[in-house]
């Protein structure tokens, strides 16, 4: 029950609920205010403008929100005016729908924020289609919609200006929770009953969430001047927490070993259950920290795992004193990783301890260094026109949307029931995504949500006649709609449908449940068929690019480590940038594989081989990170020549894979000849033995990846 209470509280502290409150107030306020002055129709038009602009109000730096919504308002007015005049003739309206659907769908080439600007423009086009406005009223109506959009822009900026750190806090807290889940999945590998393949699937799926949230936090922290330039404790605490959190994630990544071998060697001793238990405890502590960050509270008593780790050390020593003394090195390395992970969790905990946090102001932050960790979107016109090719998924998506919207418009005008034919187009715009799997998922979610929500809406309208109660439910349903919009789309639509039905009841339209469900089914059917038949985009067409990108990132990461081993100086920032690139590219590959699994079987080409590649890539990244974490701990450039040769072989094998995948090759040269000292036997330390094992395993995994790559390309 305590966990459930914590989850419920965490939701109300989260950015999702905050978004729901902000969007609901921003949309409702103009209507409620002007209703008091008997200008409800004017208020509704203002709310329409706010509704369109709120789609651009996605998480991100305040400057990006401001610029996005400002440009969105410009398109809002222009599209409203053009649609107002185009709707006077069915042919001109059809041409406008086709052209604008293509134009604004192409905005995806400029990233998610620009895509939401395009969606906002399409929404106002759809809503204006059925607006009964005479030619001399169109400019006034469009200006009123623009005023509603500007109202929402100003309100949103003030909302974030009052609490500039809150969005970053919420995103950071959710990222910590994601990493806690990732750690629990890692712990499962040490348990004897765990299905390894299934657990790897869960692991790579969770890695996608971790990577997405880390990117969101980077955007909020390192692209916001208020975060990296202000000398307040709050901003520094968030930045330092995130820096340590990325290190925690790496530490979790490197607690990876040959689990099958470890199970065979130590499963009977019971020590693996103890390791899993400690990892679960650390995951619980990360959840506690996540709640502190979300709720902006402090915890007096910190959990420390020193006692458990000391007991684990004694157990490892007992096992090492027997016949498995040589193999015992792996357990000792796991213990070292657990101690490092404990130290990093303690470090984050200290930021949220009232006494320790006072010293944060002494830490200096370099804005130039942090700017390297965030991507920078270009908005050059040539990017738009360079994508005018059938090799571009964005171009094919835009063509598909324009054709399907035209088909939907024609069908809605001729076959849709009722007077809200724009619902068909609205459904198409919401459902159609660049990839088939995303469109299929959104289609399913929209249908299920609309039907379930329709049943709930009927129940409310039939059994709760009191208008005051209905209005309260309307507000609650609106908050639910916008709170779950990014979190769980099915739940969002379940809230949205009764909210729309109650709203239409208040507007005196009548009982429109049947009309909404039928129009949704029509729109969903058209969108689903189109995503399969009209310029479809399948993951197997682009998977080769993802494979090449992740191999390139791993080789680059390995080269940084190899340079350090060969005695070249590698800066901490260089190493961390290479590490970040591996995590991001691995998450992109995992996401592409997940999308592939939801496509038709006939389009899932080489899916078993791709899955094997994804798992091998995760293992490879983990082992490279394991060695990378040791760079600062000892002078690896003194490593034996045999170890150095293993490194060169691995880099050569992976570079060869990338040549076959038409990817980029990472140049690597030691600048010197390796000593041929095999004839002179030298005594190796325990660290050297372990390093040799790890490099040997990296070499083996590299060769396995090469074989799988050949099968994929065959």
Secondary structure, DSSP 8 states (H G I E B T S, - for coil): -HHHHHHHHHHHHSHHHHHHHHHHHHHHHHHHHHHTTT-HHHHHHHHHHHHHHGGG--SS-HHHHHHHHHHHHHHHHHHHHHHHHHTTSHHHHHHHHHHHHHHHHGGGGG-HHHHHHHHHHHHHHHHHHT----GGGHHHHHHHHHHHHHHHHHHHHHHHHHTTTHHHHHHHHHHHHHHHHHHHHHHHTTSTT--HHHHHHHHHHHHHHHHHHHHHHHHHHHS-HHHHH---HHHHHHHHHHHHHHHHHHHHHT----HHHHHHHHGGGTHHHHHHHHHHHHHHHHHHHHHHHHHT---SS----HHHHHHHHHHHHHHHTTTTTTTHHHHHHHHHHHHHHHHHHHHHHHHTSTTGGGGGGG----HHHHHTTS------HHHHHHT-STT-HHHHHHHHHHHHHHHHHHHHHHH--TT-THHHHHHHHHH--SSHHHHHHHHHHHHHHHHHHHHHHHHHHHH---HHHHHHHHHHHHHHHHHSTTT-HHHHHHHHHHHHHHHHHHTT----HHHHHHHHHHHHHHHHHHHHHSS---GGGTHHHHHHHHHHHHHHHHHHHHHHHTT----HHHHHHHHHHHHHHHHHHHHHHHHHHTS-GGG-TTHHHHHHHHHHHHHHHHHHHHHHTTTTTS-GGG--HHHHHHHHHHHHHHHHHHHHTT--------SS-----TTS-----HHHHHHHHHHHHHHHHHHHHHHHHHHHH-
